[in-house]
Every structure is written in C-alpha cells, then in structure tokens.
C-alpha cells in the first residue's frame, strides 16, 4: 500500500502523536485517516524493534548496519512517554522502554525474563497472554482499548497495539507492542455521552412541555369559545325576558286605560300581572349586571387596575351579612338548608370587605347551584393563630379528582356544559384571585361520597 506521505513526514506525524498531540488534531492537520495513522504506528514498532536489537539479549542483532531512520526510531522508543515492549513466543519480556519500565516499577534488567503473570493479576495476565498468542498465530496486528488494573488496585484506560516480532528471515519470534494512557480521552467521551444524553433528555422534556403547553393553549381556545357561547346565551336569555315582559307591560298598561270602575277586579289582576312582569325584568336586569360585573372584575384584576378599598374588619360580620344576602335565593330551594357558624371572638382581617363578601356570595351561589337537597354551610374561624379561615360546604354532587385542580381556571365549569348550568365559569377564578391578592390560600376538597367544600385563608391583622 502506497503511503500518502513521505517517510520523513510519517516520522514527524508519528513523533508528534507519541509526544502527546491529540489524534484528532493530527488527522485534521495532516489530512490523513485514522487507519493510516494506526498503520504508521505499527511500522514504528517494527522499525523500533530493529533499532533496539543491540539492547535485547537473545535477539540476533545487526544494529550497526541499521539505517539512520531506524536508529532514530530506536532513540525515539527510549524517549517517548508511551510504553513500548517486546516479548518472546513464551511470553517472556525481552525489552521495555523507560516508560514501560516506569509503569511496571521495574528496571530493564528486572523486567527481562519475566512474564505477564509475574506483573499482573491472573485474570489480566491470562487476557494479555491470549492476545499475544493470537498475534503470533495469525501474524496480524492487534488493537484494542481496555481498562488496565494496576497492582495497587487502581485502574486506567489504555489503548494497546501489538504486532508480530519477526527475525531477518521473516519468521515470527515474538510479539512487540505499545500502549498509552487514554483515561482522560475516555473521561471526555463519557462526559460528552452524558452531556448528549442530558441534552436529549432536556430536549425531550422541553418538547413534552411545549406539547403540553400547546395542548393547554388549544384547550384554552376551546374554553374561550365555549365561554363566548355561554356569554351569548347568558346575555340573550335575560334580554329576551326583559324585552318580552316589557312588551306585556305595555300591553297591560294600554288595557288599563280602557278599564272603568265596573271592571275594578279585572284591573287589579292586570296590575298584579304588571308588577310580576316588572319583578322579572328587575331580576333579569340584576343577572345581567352580575355577569357584566364579573367580566369587568376579571379584566381589572388581570390587568392590575382593580381598586382595592382596604380596611380592618371582622370576618364574622362579613360572613353573617353574606349569608343574610343569600337567604332569598335559598328560599327558592326549600329542600336545601343554609346555615352559618361564626367564631366566638372577632376575626380581624385587613382587606376590601366588599371583595371578601363577593367571595362568600360567589361560593354560596355556587353551592346553591349544585345542591338539590341537603345543607349548605358557611363557617369561619382562626387557624394556628395566624390565619383567618373560612369554609363553604355543600352536600351536592361533588367534584371529580380530574377536575378539582382545574376549577380555578378562567371559564372552566367542569364536566357540565356551560349552557346547561347557569353561569360563565368566572366566579371561582375571581374568588381565587381576590384571596391570593391578599397573600391568602384558596383550595377545594371533595370526598368520594359526594359534596364539596371550598376553603380560604387570609392573614390575621396583627394591629397597628
């Protein structure tokens, strides 16, 4: 095989590699392949063997007739930091350069005549001897990377190259080899492998996060679309009622003008009907107002434009007032009892009392909406001497485990379709944002046997 470099260039490249220049740098700088570089190192071993014959007893020597280049390789073998050695066919060492002798903690005289079983653990010695026999039997070059265990128990990674040692007639008379420490190279490879695996893991994790974010985004878009449908329904229903009953009132008012004293009973019936229709208009108008107020509150809280009128107040009083305000709604559900449990002592809280009342009203309204019979209870107290605690509990159908973590999301109303249940899914998110604005905690619980309870904590006011 014809070399791509001249002998002097080959000598320079091999020398630079043996003196510590990284192989990848050598390959790139000189435009050669890894196979070429490895073959040239083997050629070095062959030439070094010839140049070292004068120093290896038992080998036929004609060192005086060696070319200068082979003599240079012999000098190089004695000066490089890589370990070079020669063995006979019985596995006995004939030669080791200074680097090899240093690695074995022996002088050259002490090394000669010893074998691998004298220097290494039995398992390692058996492996090294097997490699030597394969090289001697096949006449081929052996190359591997392996972990070498030192006599002191330590270990290091080495790259080993072995080739047949031949006499002048080409007969195999032993094995020559060279090895060098690649522990740092292995560490870098391991670090790169770990970094690659970590990068792949991080990419996979980030991809999952992005896919999940995309899924939630798509779900959010669907929720908003459902919300707009629900809002349209919520606005259309009271407006239809207002327009319809306003038309009836106009008709009844026209009829009243034609009535006389003789038709007084009929007049009273018409006026009663007009009052009932006017009441419906009022209720539907209040319903519209609550919807619009919720929308405005959510927008203000989200944009930081909400006005908070903070003051110190007794949470007992706000809870009592909230329960009183809801009596009318619960009166329409005779099978549902509304009760409240107050604390024996004042519960001082610094916040916007109207907003905290809004939280109570929303929670009680939500409980009434999902409870067909049983009891809804509002209770307040003090926890751990640091928190004002409030709880609204109902005996309704409860909340599934899958939904309990999502009910505070805007527009979300659980598994029930928005249009079938009155509301827009804004009440609980508003409650959550009001409580967290004051450094509080807000959560929900729902046992498997039904019912739900909503809890919130607010910091107690310690006084001025």
The 8 nearest C-alpha neighbors of each residue, nearest first, counted from 0:
[[1, 2, 3, 35, 38, 39, 4, 34],
 [0, 2, 3, 4, 5, 35, 6, 38],
 [3, 1, 4, 0, 5, 35, 6, 9],
 [2, 4, 1, 5, 31, 35, 9, 30],
 [5, 3, 2, 8, 9, 6, 7, 1],
 [4, 6, 8, 7, 9, 3, 2, 10],
 [7, 5, 9, 8, 10, 4, 11, 2],
 [8, 6, 10, 9, 5, 11, 4, 12],
 [9, 7, 11, 5, 10, 6, 4, 12],
 [10, 8, 6, 12, 7, 11, 4, 13],
 [9, 11, 7, 13, 8, 12, 14, 6],
 [10, 12, 8, 14, 9, 13, 15, 7],
 [13, 11, 9, 15, 14, 10, 8, 16],
 [12, 14, 16, 10, 15, 11, 9, 17],
 [15, 13, 11, 17, 12, 16, 10, 18],
 [16, 14, 18, 12, 13, 17, 20, 11],
 [17, 15, 20, 13, 18, 19, 14, 12],
 [16, 18, 14, 19, 15, 13, 79, 81],
 [17, 19, 15, 16, 14, 20, 79, 80],
 [18, 20, 16, 17, 21, 15, 80, 22],
 [19, 21, 16, 15, 18, 22, 25, 24],
 [22, 20, 24, 23, 19, 25, 16, 15],
 [23, 21, 25, 24, 26, 20, 16, 33],
 [24, 22, 26, 25, 21, 27, 28, 33],
 [23, 25, 27, 22, 21, 26, 28, 20],
 [24, 26, 22, 28, 23, 27, 29, 21],
 [27, 25, 31, 23, 29, 24, 30, 28],
 [26, 28, 24, 30, 25, 29, 23, 31],
 [27, 29, 25, 26, 30, 24, 31, 23],
 [30, 28, 26, 27, 31, 25, 12, 24],
 [31, 29, 27, 26, 28, 32, 25, 3],
 [30, 32, 26, 29, 35, 33, 27, 36],
 [33, 31, 35, 34, 26, 36, 30, 27],
 [32, 34, 36, 35, 37, 31, 26, 22],
 [33, 35, 37, 32, 36, 38, 31, 39],
 [36, 34, 38, 32, 37, 33, 39, 31],
 [35, 37, 33, 39, 34, 38, 40, 32],
 [36, 38, 34, 40, 39, 35, 33, 41],
 [39, 37, 41, 35, 40, 36, 34, 42],
 [38, 40, 42, 36, 41, 37, 43, 35],
 [39, 41, 43, 37, 42, 38, 13, 36],
 [40, 42, 44, 38, 43, 39, 37, 45],
 [43, 41, 39, 45, 44, 40, 46, 38],
 [42, 44, 40, 46, 41, 45, 47, 39],
 [45, 43, 47, 41, 42, 46, 48, 40],
 [46, 44, 42, 48, 43, 47, 41, 49],
 [45, 47, 43, 49, 48, 69, 44, 42],
 [48, 46, 73, 44, 50, 72, 49, 45],
 [47, 49, 51, 45, 46, 50, 44, 52],
 [50, 48, 46, 47, 51, 52, 45, 69],
 [49, 51, 73, 47, 70, 69, 48, 52],
 [52, 50, 48, 54, 53, 49, 73, 47],
 [53, 51, 60, 55, 54, 49, 50, 58],
 [54, 52, 51, 55, 60, 62, 50, 56],
 [53, 55, 52, 51, 56, 94, 50, 58],
 [56, 54, 52, 53, 93, 94, 58, 57],
 [57, 55, 58, 54, 93, 53, 52, 59],
 [56, 58, 55, 59, 93, 60, 52, 87],
 [57, 59, 56, 55, 60, 52, 53, 166],
 [58, 60, 57, 61, 52, 166, 56, 167],
 [61, 59, 52, 62, 53, 58, 49, 63],
 [60, 62, 63, 64, 59, 65, 52, 53],
 [63, 61, 65, 64, 60, 53, 50, 52],
 [62, 64, 61, 65, 60, 66, 53, 50],
 [63, 65, 62, 61, 66, 67, 60, 70],
 [66, 64, 62, 63, 69, 67, 70, 50],
 [65, 67, 68, 69, 70, 64, 63, 62],
 [66, 68, 70, 69, 71, 65, 72, 64],
 [69, 67, 71, 70, 66, 72, 65, 46],
 [70, 68, 72, 71, 46, 50, 66, 67],
 [69, 71, 73, 67, 50, 72, 68, 74],
 [70, 72, 68, 74, 69, 73, 75, 67],
 [71, 73, 75, 69, 47, 70, 74, 76],
 [74, 72, 50, 47, 70, 76, 75, 71],
 [75, 73, 71, 77, 72, 76, 70, 78],
 [74, 76, 72, 78, 73, 77, 79, 71],
 [77, 75, 73, 74, 78, 79, 72, 96],
 [76, 78, 96, 75, 74, 97, 79, 73],
 [79, 77, 75, 76, 74, 80, 97, 98],
 [78, 80, 81, 76, 75, 77, 18, 17],
 [81, 79, 98, 82, 78, 18, 17, 179],
 [82, 80, 179, 79, 98, 178, 83, 17],
 [81, 83, 99, 98, 178, 177, 179, 96],
 [84, 82, 177, 96, 95, 176, 99, 81],
 [83, 85, 95, 94, 176, 175, 177, 96],
 [84, 86, 175, 94, 93, 174, 92, 176],
 [87, 85, 92, 93, 174, 91, 173, 90],
 [86, 88, 173, 89, 90, 91, 172, 174],
 [89, 87, 173, 90, 172, 86, 174, 135],
 [90, 88, 87, 91, 86, 173, 114, 92],
 [89, 91, 88, 87, 86, 114, 92, 128],
 [92, 90, 114, 112, 86, 113, 87, 89],
 [91, 93, 86, 111, 112, 113, 94, 85],
 [94, 92, 86, 111, 85, 55, 91, 87],
 [93, 95, 85, 84, 92, 55, 111, 96],
 [96, 94, 84, 99, 83, 100, 107, 85],
 [95, 97, 77, 99, 83, 98, 100, 76],
 [98, 96, 100, 99, 77, 101, 95, 78],
 [97, 99, 82, 101, 96, 100, 80, 81],
 [100, 98, 82, 102, 96, 101, 95, 97],
 [101, 99, 97, 105, 103, 102, 98, 106],
 [100, 102, 104, 98, 99, 103, 97, 105],
 [101, 103, 99, 100, 104, 98, 82, 105],
 [102, 104, 100, 101, 105, 99, 118, 110],
 [105, 103, 101, 102, 100, 106, 99, 110],
 [106, 104, 100, 103, 109, 110, 101, 107],
 [105, 107, 109, 108, 100, 110, 104, 101],
 [108, 106, 110, 109, 111, 100, 95, 105],
 [107, 109, 106, 110, 111, 105, 112, 94],
 [108, 110, 106, 107, 111, 105, 113, 112],
 [111, 109, 107, 108, 113, 105, 106, 112],
 [112, 110, 92, 93, 108, 113, 109, 107],
 [111, 113, 91, 92, 110, 114, 93, 109],
 [112, 114, 91, 111, 92, 110, 117, 115],
 [113, 115, 91, 117, 116, 90, 92, 112],
 [116, 114, 124, 118, 117, 119, 113, 128],
 [115, 117, 124, 118, 114, 119, 121, 120],
 [118, 116, 115, 114, 113, 119, 120, 124],
 [119, 117, 115, 116, 114, 120, 103, 113],
 [120, 118, 124, 116, 115, 117, 123, 121],
 [119, 121, 123, 122, 124, 116, 118, 150],
 [122, 120, 124, 123, 125, 116, 119, 115],
 [121, 123, 125, 124, 120, 126, 119, 127],
 [124, 122, 126, 120, 125, 121, 119, 127],
 [123, 125, 115, 121, 127, 116, 126, 119],
 [124, 126, 128, 122, 123, 127, 121, 129],
 [125, 127, 129, 123, 124, 128, 130, 122],
 [128, 126, 124, 130, 129, 125, 123, 131],
 [129, 127, 131, 125, 130, 126, 124, 132],
 [128, 130, 126, 132, 131, 127, 125, 133],
 [131, 129, 133, 127, 128, 132, 126, 134],
 [132, 130, 128, 134, 133, 129, 135, 174],
 [131, 133, 135, 129, 134, 130, 136, 128],
 [132, 134, 136, 130, 131, 135, 137, 129],
 [133, 135, 131, 138, 137, 132, 136, 139],
 [136, 134, 132, 138, 133, 163, 137, 131],
 [137, 135, 133, 134, 138, 132, 139, 131],
 [138, 136, 139, 134, 135, 133, 132, 140],
 [137, 139, 134, 135, 163, 136, 140, 162],
 [140, 138, 137, 134, 141, 162, 163, 135],
 [139, 141, 162, 161, 134, 142, 138, 160],
 [142, 140, 161, 160, 162, 134, 139, 143],
 [141, 143, 160, 159, 161, 140, 144, 158],
 [144, 142, 159, 158, 145, 160, 141, 157],
 [143, 145, 158, 157, 159, 156, 146, 142],
 [144, 146, 157, 156, 147, 143, 158, 159],
 [145, 147, 156, 155, 157, 148, 154, 144],
 [146, 148, 155, 154, 156, 145, 149, 157],
 [149, 147, 154, 153, 152, 146, 155, 150],
 [148, 150, 153, 151, 152, 154, 147, 119],
 [151, 149, 152, 119, 148, 120, 153, 118],
 [150, 152, 149, 153, 148, 154, 119, 120],
 [153, 151, 149, 150, 148, 154, 147, 120],
 [154, 152, 149, 151, 148, 155, 150, 147],
 [153, 155, 148, 147, 149, 146, 152, 156],
 [156, 154, 147, 146, 182, 157, 148, 180],
 [155, 157, 146, 182, 181, 145, 147, 180],
 [158, 156, 180, 181, 179, 145, 144, 178],
 [157, 159, 144, 178, 179, 143, 181, 145],
 [158, 160, 178, 143, 142, 177, 144, 157],
 [159, 161, 142, 177, 176, 141, 178, 143],
 [160, 162, 176, 141, 175, 140, 142, 177],
 [161, 163, 140, 175, 174, 176, 134, 141],
 [162, 164, 174, 138, 135, 134, 171, 165],
 [165, 163, 174, 173, 175, 171, 172, 162],
 [166, 164, 171, 170, 169, 172, 163, 167],
 [165, 167, 169, 168, 170, 172, 171, 164],
 [166, 168, 169, 165, 170, 59, 49, 60],
 [169, 167, 166, 170, 165, 171, 172, 59],
 [170, 168, 165, 166, 167, 171, 164, 172],
 [169, 171, 165, 166, 168, 172, 167, 164],
 [170, 172, 165, 164, 173, 163, 169, 135],
 [173, 171, 165, 164, 88, 87, 170, 166],
 [172, 174, 87, 88, 164, 86, 171, 163],
 [175, 173, 164, 163, 86, 85, 162, 87],
 [176, 174, 85, 162, 164, 161, 84, 163],
 [177, 175, 161, 84, 160, 83, 162, 85],
 [176, 178, 83, 82, 160, 159, 84, 161],
 [179, 177, 159, 158, 82, 81, 157, 160],
 [178, 180, 81, 157, 158, 82, 181, 159],
 [179, 181, 157, 182, 156, 158, 178, 155],
 [182, 180, 184, 157, 156, 183, 185, 179],
 [183, 181, 156, 185, 184, 155, 180, 186],
 [182, 184, 186, 185, 181, 187, 180, 156],
 [183, 185, 181, 187, 182, 186, 188, 189],
 [186, 184, 188, 182, 183, 187, 189, 181],
 [187, 185, 183, 189, 188, 184, 190, 182],
 [186, 188, 190, 184, 185, 189, 191, 183],
 [189, 187, 185, 191, 186, 190, 192, 184],
 [190, 188, 192, 186, 191, 187, 193, 185],
 [191, 189, 187, 193, 192, 188, 194, 186],
 [190, 192, 194, 188, 189, 193, 195, 187],
 [193, 191, 189, 195, 190, 194, 188, 196],
 [194, 192, 196, 190, 195, 191, 197, 189],
 [193, 195, 191, 197, 192, 196, 198, 190],
 [196, 194, 198, 192, 193, 197, 191, 199],
 [195, 197, 193, 199, 198, 194, 200, 192],
 [198, 196, 194, 200, 195, 199, 193, 201],
 [197, 199, 195, 201, 200, 196, 194, 202],
 [200, 198, 196, 202, 197, 201, 203, 195],
 [201, 199, 197, 203, 198, 202, 204, 196],
 [200, 202, 198, 204, 203, 199, 205, 197],
 [201, 203, 199, 205, 200, 204, 206, 198],
 [204, 202, 206, 200, 201, 205, 199, 207],
 [205, 203, 201, 207, 206, 202, 200, 208],
 [204, 206, 208, 202, 207, 203, 201, 209],
 [207, 205, 203, 209, 204, 208, 202, 210],
 [206, 208, 210, 204, 205, 209, 211, 203],
 [209, 207, 205, 211, 206, 210, 212, 204],
 [208, 210, 212, 206, 211, 207, 213, 205],
 [211, 209, 213, 207, 212, 208, 206, 214],
 [210, 212, 214, 208, 213, 209, 207, 215],
 [213, 211, 209, 215, 214, 210, 216, 208],
 [212, 214, 216, 210, 211, 215, 209, 217],
 [215, 213, 211, 217, 216, 212, 218, 210],
 [216, 214, 218, 212, 217, 213, 219, 211],
 [215, 217, 219, 213, 218, 214, 212, 220],
 [218, 216, 220, 214, 219, 215, 213, 221],
 [217, 219, 215, 221, 216, 220, 214, 222],
 [218, 220, 216, 222, 217, 221, 215, 223],
 [219, 221, 217, 223, 218, 222, 224, 216],
 [222, 220, 218, 224, 219, 223, 225, 217],
 [223, 221, 219, 225, 224, 220, 226, 218],
 [222, 224, 226, 220, 225, 221, 227, 219],
 [223, 225, 221, 227, 226, 222, 220, 228],
 [226, 224, 222, 228, 223, 227, 221, 229],
 [225, 227, 223, 229, 224, 228, 410, 222],
 [226, 228, 230, 224, 229, 225, 231, 223],
 [227, 229, 225, 231, 226, 230, 232, 224],
 [228, 230, 226, 232, 231, 227, 418, 417],
 [231, 229, 233, 227, 232, 228, 234, 226],
 [230, 232, 228, 234, 229, 233, 235, 227],
 [231, 233, 229, 235, 230, 234, 236, 228],
 [232, 234, 230, 231, 235, 236, 229, 237],
 [235, 233, 231, 232, 236, 230, 237, 238],
 [234, 236, 232, 238, 233, 237, 231, 239],
 [235, 237, 239, 238, 233, 234, 232, 240],
 [238, 236, 240, 283, 239, 235, 241, 234],
 [239, 237, 241, 235, 240, 236, 242, 234],
 [238, 240, 236, 242, 237, 241, 235, 243],
 [239, 241, 237, 243, 238, 242, 244, 236],
 [242, 240, 238, 280, 244, 239, 243, 245],
 [241, 243, 245, 239, 240, 244, 238, 246],
 [244, 242, 240, 246, 245, 241, 239, 247],
 [243, 245, 247, 246, 241, 276, 242, 240],
 [244, 246, 248, 242, 247, 243, 241, 249],
 [247, 245, 249, 243, 244, 248, 242, 250],
 [248, 246, 244, 250, 245, 249, 251, 243],
 [247, 249, 251, 245, 250, 246, 273, 252],
 [250, 248, 252, 246, 247, 251, 253, 245],
 [249, 251, 247, 253, 248, 252, 246, 254],
 [252, 250, 254, 248, 253, 249, 247, 255],
 [251, 253, 249, 255, 254, 250, 248, 256],
 [254, 252, 250, 251, 255, 256, 249, 257],
 [253, 255, 251, 252, 256, 257, 250, 258],
 [256, 254, 252, 258, 257, 253, 251, 266],
 [255, 257, 254, 253, 258, 252, 259, 251],
 [258, 256, 255, 254, 259, 253, 252, 262],
 [257, 259, 255, 256, 262, 266, 254, 260],
 [260, 258, 261, 262, 257, 263, 256, 266],
 [259, 261, 263, 262, 258, 266, 264, 265],
 [260, 262, 259, 263, 258, 264, 265, 266],
 [261, 263, 260, 265, 259, 264, 258, 266],
 [262, 264, 266, 260, 265, 261, 267, 259],
 [265, 263, 267, 266, 262, 268, 261, 269],
 [264, 266, 268, 267, 263, 262, 269, 258],
 [267, 265, 263, 269, 264, 268, 270, 262],
 [266, 268, 270, 264, 265, 269, 271, 263],
 [269, 267, 271, 265, 266, 270, 272, 264],
 [270, 268, 272, 266, 271, 267, 273, 265],
 [269, 271, 273, 267, 272, 268, 266, 274],
 [272, 270, 268, 274, 273, 269, 267, 275],
 [271, 273, 275, 269, 270, 274, 276, 268],
 [274, 272, 270, 276, 271, 275, 248, 277],
 [273, 275, 277, 271, 272, 276, 278, 270],
 [276, 274, 272, 278, 277, 273, 271, 279],
 [277, 275, 279, 273, 278, 274, 244, 272],
 [276, 278, 274, 280, 279, 275, 273, 281],
 [279, 277, 281, 275, 276, 280, 274, 282],
 [280, 278, 276, 282, 281, 277, 283, 275],
 [279, 281, 277, 241, 283, 278, 282, 284],
 [280, 282, 278, 284, 279, 283, 285, 277],
 [283, 281, 279, 285, 284, 280, 286, 278],
 [282, 284, 286, 237, 280, 285, 281, 279],
 [283, 285, 281, 287, 286, 282, 280, 288],
 [286, 284, 288, 282, 287, 283, 289, 281],
 [287, 285, 283, 289, 284, 288, 282, 290],
 [286, 288, 284, 290, 285, 289, 291, 283],
 [287, 289, 285, 291, 286, 290, 292, 284],
 [290, 288, 292, 286, 287, 291, 293, 285],
 [291, 289, 287, 293, 288, 292, 286, 294],
 [290, 292, 294, 288, 293, 289, 295, 287],
 [293, 291, 289, 295, 294, 290, 288, 296],
 [294, 292, 296, 290, 291, 295, 289, 297],
 [293, 295, 291, 297, 292, 296, 298, 290],
 [294, 296, 292, 298, 293, 297, 299, 291],
 [297, 295, 293, 299, 298, 294, 292, 300],
 [296, 298, 300, 294, 295, 299, 301, 293],
 [297, 299, 295, 301, 296, 300, 302, 294],
 [300, 298, 305, 304, 296, 302, 301, 297],
 [299, 301, 303, 305, 297, 302, 298, 296],
 [300, 302, 298, 299, 303, 297, 304, 296],
 [303, 301, 299, 304, 300, 298, 305, 297],
 [302, 304, 300, 301, 305, 299, 298, 306],
 [305, 303, 299, 302, 300, 306, 301, 298],
 [306, 304, 299, 300, 303, 307, 296, 302],
 [305, 307, 304, 308, 299, 303, 300, 351],
 [306, 308, 309, 351, 305, 350, 354, 353],
 [309, 307, 351, 306, 310, 350, 352, 353],
 [308, 310, 351, 350, 307, 349, 311, 352],
 [309, 311, 349, 350, 351, 312, 308, 352],
 [310, 312, 349, 348, 347, 350, 309, 313],
 [313, 311, 348, 347, 314, 310, 349, 352],
 [312, 314, 347, 346, 315, 316, 345, 348],
 [313, 315, 317, 346, 316, 318, 312, 347],
 [316, 314, 318, 313, 317, 341, 319, 346],
 [315, 317, 319, 314, 318, 313, 320, 312],
 [316, 318, 320, 314, 319, 315, 356, 321],
 [317, 319, 321, 315, 316, 320, 314, 322],
 [320, 318, 316, 322, 321, 317, 315, 323],
 [321, 319, 323, 317, 322, 318, 316, 324],
 [320, 322, 324, 318, 323, 319, 360, 356],
 [321, 323, 319, 325, 324, 320, 318, 326],
 [324, 322, 320, 326, 321, 325, 319, 327],
 [325, 323, 321, 322, 326, 320, 327, 360],
 [324, 326, 322, 328, 323, 327, 329, 321],
 [327, 325, 329, 323, 328, 324, 330, 322],
 [326, 328, 330, 325, 329, 331, 324, 323],
 [327, 329, 330, 325, 326, 331, 332, 367],
 [328, 330, 332, 326, 331, 327, 325, 335],
 [331, 329, 327, 332, 328, 333, 326, 335],
 [330, 332, 329, 328, 333, 327, 326, 334],
 [333, 331, 329, 330, 334, 335, 328, 371],
 [334, 332, 335, 330, 331, 329, 336, 372],
 [335, 333, 372, 332, 373, 336, 371, 374],
 [336, 334, 372, 373, 374, 333, 332, 337],
 [335, 337, 374, 375, 373, 338, 334, 333],
 [338, 336, 375, 376, 374, 335, 329, 339],
 [337, 339, 376, 377, 375, 336, 340, 374],
 [338, 340, 377, 376, 378, 341, 337, 322],
 [339, 341, 378, 377, 379, 342, 338, 376],
 [342, 340, 379, 315, 378, 339, 343, 380],
 [341, 343, 380, 344, 379, 315, 340, 345],
 [342, 344, 341, 345, 380, 315, 346, 340],
 [345, 343, 342, 346, 315, 341, 380, 313],
 [344, 346, 313, 347, 315, 343, 342, 314],
 [345, 347, 313, 314, 348, 315, 344, 387],
 [348, 346, 313, 460, 312, 459, 345, 311],
 [349, 347, 460, 459, 311, 312, 350, 313],
 [348, 350, 311, 310, 460, 309, 312, 347],
 [351, 349, 309, 310, 352, 348, 311, 437],
 [350, 352, 309, 308, 354, 353, 307, 310],
 [353, 351, 355, 354, 350, 356, 317, 312],
 [352, 354, 356, 351, 355, 357, 308, 317],
 [355, 353, 357, 356, 351, 352, 358, 433],
 [354, 356, 358, 352, 357, 353, 351, 359],
 [357, 355, 353, 359, 358, 354, 317, 321],
 [356, 358, 354, 360, 355, 359, 361, 353],
 [359, 357, 355, 430, 361, 356, 360, 362],
 [358, 360, 356, 362, 357, 361, 363, 321],
 [361, 359, 357, 363, 362, 358, 364, 321],
 [360, 362, 364, 358, 359, 363, 426, 365],
 [363, 361, 365, 359, 364, 360, 366, 358],
 [364, 362, 366, 360, 365, 361, 359, 367],
 [363, 365, 361, 367, 366, 362, 360, 368],
 [364, 366, 362, 368, 363, 367, 361, 369],
 [367, 365, 363, 368, 364, 369, 393, 370],
 [368, 366, 364, 370, 365, 369, 363, 329],
 [367, 369, 365, 366, 370, 364, 371, 421],
 [368, 370, 366, 395, 367, 365, 371, 396],
 [371, 369, 395, 367, 372, 368, 366, 394],
 [372, 370, 369, 335, 395, 334, 373, 332],
 [373, 371, 335, 334, 370, 374, 394, 395],
 [372, 374, 335, 394, 336, 334, 371, 375],
 [373, 375, 336, 335, 393, 394, 337, 376],
 [376, 374, 393, 337, 392, 336, 338, 366],
 [375, 377, 338, 392, 339, 391, 337, 374],
 [376, 378, 339, 391, 390, 340, 338, 392],
 [379, 377, 340, 390, 339, 389, 341, 376],
 [380, 378, 389, 341, 388, 342, 390, 340],
 [379, 381, 388, 342, 387, 389, 382, 341],
 [380, 382, 387, 388, 386, 384, 383, 346],
 [383, 381, 386, 384, 388, 385, 387, 380],
 [384, 382, 385, 386, 381, 387, 388, 380],
 [383, 385, 382, 386, 381, 459, 387, 458],
 [386, 384, 383, 459, 458, 382, 387, 381],
 [387, 385, 458, 459, 382, 457, 381, 456],
 [386, 388, 381, 457, 456, 459, 458, 380],
 [387, 389, 456, 380, 381, 379, 455, 386],
 [390, 388, 379, 455, 454, 378, 380, 456],
 [389, 391, 454, 378, 453, 377, 379, 392],
 [392, 390, 377, 453, 452, 376, 378, 362],
 [393, 391, 452, 376, 375, 451, 390, 453],
 [392, 394, 375, 450, 451, 395, 366, 374],
 [395, 393, 450, 373, 374, 370, 449, 451],
 [396, 394, 370, 450, 369, 397, 393, 449],
 [395, 397, 449, 450, 369, 394, 370, 398],
 [398, 396, 450, 449, 451, 395, 445, 399],
 [397, 399, 445, 403, 402, 400, 451, 396],
 [400, 398, 401, 402, 403, 397, 445, 447],
 [401, 399, 403, 402, 398, 404, 445, 447],
 [400, 402, 399, 403, 404, 405, 398, 413],
 [403, 401, 405, 399, 400, 404, 413, 406],
 [402, 404, 400, 405, 406, 401, 398, 399],
 [405, 403, 402, 406, 401, 407, 400, 443],
 [406, 404, 402, 407, 403, 408, 411, 413],
 [405, 407, 408, 403, 411, 404, 402, 412],
 [408, 406, 428, 405, 427, 409, 431, 404],
 [409, 407, 406, 405, 411, 428, 410, 427],
 [408, 410, 411, 428, 425, 407, 424, 406],
 [409, 411, 424, 425, 226, 423, 222, 408],
 [412, 410, 424, 409, 408, 406, 413, 222],
 [413, 411, 424, 406, 410, 417, 415, 414],
 [414, 412, 415, 411, 402, 406, 416, 405],
 [413, 415, 416, 412, 402, 417, 411, 399],
 [416, 414, 413, 417, 412, 420, 419, 418],
 [417, 415, 419, 418, 414, 420, 412, 413],
 [416, 418, 420, 419, 229, 415, 412, 423],
 [417, 419, 420, 229, 416, 421, 232, 422],
 [420, 418, 416, 417, 421, 415, 422, 229],
 [421, 419, 418, 417, 422, 416, 415, 368],
 [420, 422, 419, 418, 417, 423, 233, 368],
 [423, 421, 424, 420, 417, 233, 425, 229],
 [422, 424, 425, 410, 229, 226, 230, 417],
 [423, 425, 410, 412, 411, 426, 422, 409],
 [426, 424, 423, 410, 428, 409, 427, 429],
 [425, 427, 429, 428, 361, 424, 430, 293],
 [426, 428, 430, 429, 407, 425, 431, 406],
 [429, 427, 407, 431, 430, 409, 425, 426],
 [430, 428, 432, 426, 427, 431, 433, 425],
 [431, 429, 427, 358, 433, 428, 432, 426],
 [432, 430, 428, 434, 429, 433, 441, 427],
 [431, 433, 429, 435, 430, 434, 436, 428],
 [432, 434, 436, 430, 431, 435, 429, 437],
 [433, 435, 439, 436, 431, 432, 437, 430],
 [434, 436, 439, 438, 432, 437, 433, 440],
 [437, 435, 433, 434, 438, 432, 439, 431],
 [436, 438, 435, 439, 434, 457, 433, 350],
 [439, 437, 435, 436, 434, 457, 440, 458],
 [438, 440, 457, 435, 434, 456, 437, 458],
 [441, 439, 456, 455, 435, 434, 442, 438],
 [440, 442, 455, 454, 431, 456, 434, 439],
 [443, 441, 454, 453, 455, 440, 444, 431],
 [442, 444, 453, 452, 454, 403, 445, 441],
 [445, 443, 452, 451, 453, 446, 442, 403],
 [444, 446, 451, 397, 398, 450, 452, 447],
 [447, 445, 448, 449, 450, 444, 451, 397],
 [446, 448, 449, 445, 397, 399, 450, 398],
 [447, 449, 446, 450, 397, 445, 396, 394],
 [450, 448, 397, 396, 447, 446, 395, 394],
 [449, 451, 394, 397, 395, 393, 396, 445],
 [450, 452, 445, 397, 393, 444, 392, 398],
 [451, 453, 392, 444, 391, 443, 445, 393],
 [454, 452, 443, 391, 390, 442, 444, 392],
 [455, 453, 390, 442, 389, 441, 443, 452],
 [454, 456, 441, 440, 389, 388, 442, 390],
 [455, 457, 388, 440, 439, 387, 386, 389],
 [456, 458, 439, 387, 386, 459, 388, 455],
 [459, 457, 386, 387, 385, 460, 439, 456],
 [458, 460, 386, 348, 387, 385, 347, 461],
 [459, 461, 348, 347, 462, 349, 458, 311],
 [460, 462, 459, 463, 347, 348, 458, 385],
 [463, 461, 460, 347, 311, 459, 349, 348],
 [462, 461, 460, 311, 349, 347, 310, 348]]
